[in-house]
Amino acid sequence: MKAGICFTGTGPILLLTTYTSFVDAELLKKFESKGIKKFILYEVPVEKVKAKYGMHYDIVLGDLKQESDLRVLDYDGHHVFYLFPLKELGEPVIYDGVA
């Protein structure tokens, strides 16, 4: 399981995925089907996400398939942006629409 803050053209969203890489070709197809064609993404520890989202995390995780799946945990960009300290984010994954 991976969690990541994905900065898109409409603002940040918080994602959960069972993919091992945020640039997996199949995951990129799912992003594109949701209108996400380029992004800057920061992986965040799943434990921190679970601690911050509690029951909502459990509900979304319960709907997540065991493999090859993607869920948006939080699409309120303002909430996501202010919930995680920027100085704690690591190196970004940058995808510019070219595989």
C-alpha positions in Angstrom: 0.0 0.0 0.0 1.2 3.5 -0.9 -0.2 6.9 -0.1 0.7 10.1 -1.9 -0.2 13.8 -2.2 -0.7 14.4 -5.8 -0.5 18.0 -7.0 -2.6 18.3 -10.2 -3.9 21.2 -12.2 -6.9 21.6 -9.9 -4.9 21.3 -6.6 -3.7 18.5 -4.3 -5.5 15.3 -3.7 -4.6 12.4 -1.3 -4.3 9.0 -3.0 -4.1 5.4 -1.8 -2.9 2.7 -4.2 -1.9 -0.9 -4.2 0.6 -0.2 -7.1 4.2 -0.5 -6.2 5.1 2.7 -8.2 3.3 5.9 -8.8 4.5 5.8 -12.4 3.4 2.3 -13.1 2.0 2.2 -16.7 -1.4 0.8 -15.6 -1.7 3.4 -12.8 -0.9 6.2 -15.2 -3.8 5.0 -17.4 -6.1 5.2 -14.3 -4.8 8.7 -13.6 -5.5 9.7 -17.2 -9.0 8.3 -17.0 -9.6 10.7 -14.1 -8.3 13.6 -16.1 -4.8 13.6 -14.5 -2.3 13.9 -17.3 0.6 15.4 -15.4 1.4 15.8 -11.8 3.9 16.3 -9.0 3.4 13.6 -6.3 4.9 13.2 -2.9 4.7 9.8 -1.2 3.6 10.1 2.5 3.8 7.3 5.1 0.7 5.3 5.2 0.9 5.3 9.0 0.7 9.1 9.1 -2.3 9.1 6.7 -4.1 6.5 8.8 -3.4 8.5 12.0 -4.8 11.7 10.4 -7.8 10.2 8.7 -8.8 7.5 11.2 -12.2 5.9 10.4 -12.4 7.6 6.9 -9.1 5.8 6.0 -10.5 2.5 7.2 -13.6 2.9 5.1 -11.7 3.8 1.9 -9.2 1.1 2.5 -12.0 -1.4 2.9 -13.1 -0.5 -0.6 -9.6 -0.9 -2.0 -9.0 -4.1 -3.9 -5.9 -6.1 -3.0 -4.0 -5.3 -6.2 -4.1 -2.9 -9.1 -6.3 -0.3 -7.5 -6.4 3.4 -6.8 -8.6 5.4 -4.4 -8.8 9.1 -3.7 -8.9 9.5 0.1 -9.3 13.3 0.1 -10.0 15.6 -2.8 -10.4 18.7 -0.7 -7.1 20.4 -1.8 -7.2 23.0 1.0 -7.5 20.3 3.6 -4.8 18.1 2.1 -2.4 21.0 1.6 -2.6 22.2 5.2 -2.7 18.7 6.9 0.8 17.6 5.9 3.8 19.8 6.7 5.7 20.6 3.4 9.1 20.3 5.0 8.4 16.7 5.8 7.7 15.8 2.2 10.6 14.0 0.4 11.6 14.0 -3.2 8.8 14.4 -5.7 7.7 12.1 -8.4 7.2 14.3 -11.5 5.2 13.0 -14.4 4.9 15.4 -17.3 2.5 13.4 -19.5 5.2 11.4 -21.3 5.7 7.8 -20.3 
